[in-house]
Amino acid sequence: MEDKEADDSVHMEQVTGPHTAILCNQINGYKEFLHVGPERVFLPSFYANWHSKYGRFPVYQDDVWIVTYPKSGTTWTQEMVWCLMKDPKSPEASHELMKRFPFFEYDSLIPPDSVIPGVSRDNPMQPGMTWRILQELEVPRVIKSHLPKELLPKQFWDVRPKVVYVSRDPRDVCVSFYYHYVKLQGYSGTFDQFVHLFLHDTISYSPIWRHILNFWKMRHEDHILFIRYEDMKQDMSAIVRQVAGFLGQVVDEEQVAWITQHCSFPEMSNNPAVNNETFVSAPTDAAKGLKFMRKGEIGDWRNHLTEAQEKVFKTWTLNNLDGSDFPYYQDYD
């Protein structure tokens, strides 16, 4: 097993073992993964080439960052925040979300020699293009990241930009991430195998509970807003008002109603500026029938997890929440 030290002393260790071998054999383009930092964050090996750049990335106080574990309502939250921070009636609103609200560490997730057929040279999917977009963003900047607390830029905790953190039931995250892996990475394994990998923190950005709990512990800090996917589904108008207040944006009820409708699942899933269909192509026949924005439901895990898997999830959840005051996602009765 190979150990690496980045120039800022963050420990990186190549991950080996049967779980990683299973994953590498069932997805396209990924043959090595790393455990990064003290939380042992599971990331593709390409991340090592970008870690130092990300650490030195300048952070501004008027930035707004959306931070989530993947498949937790990130795109949904991005569009809501963009509409609050920018002009949703402007021509820019029709630009793809990855161009106007860039995915901070996207370049570290793809092979540096990737060739993306059929897309323009300035497409954010092209290697290095998202980094370029980040350098050219107009202030106030809006940026998305799935990185956990300890891997965000070094200036983050001194400058204290606004952060909207979104959590989602890990059971639903697991189901949604499975379809994401099938659609975008050509995952060819079974759902049962994927659940096993997820519960063993062998999926990108894992471990999920540390990701969530580290921000939960900071939820009372004035520059962090912790919201839940489930609350967005139940009362989006209330969340729009809450986020607007957090960002210092004054909105009237007409604007709240418009953003709520604009960010509804039917509108989002059919909006080419936000549904990411223009950025993704199906790598396998199994992926061709899947959409990036698939269902957007609460509790879809009940349609997928077996009774045995539910029991394992329960044990895993309670173990991870031992000693925590986090009150959600424990309904296993």
Disulfide bonds with the S-S distance in Angstrom:
none
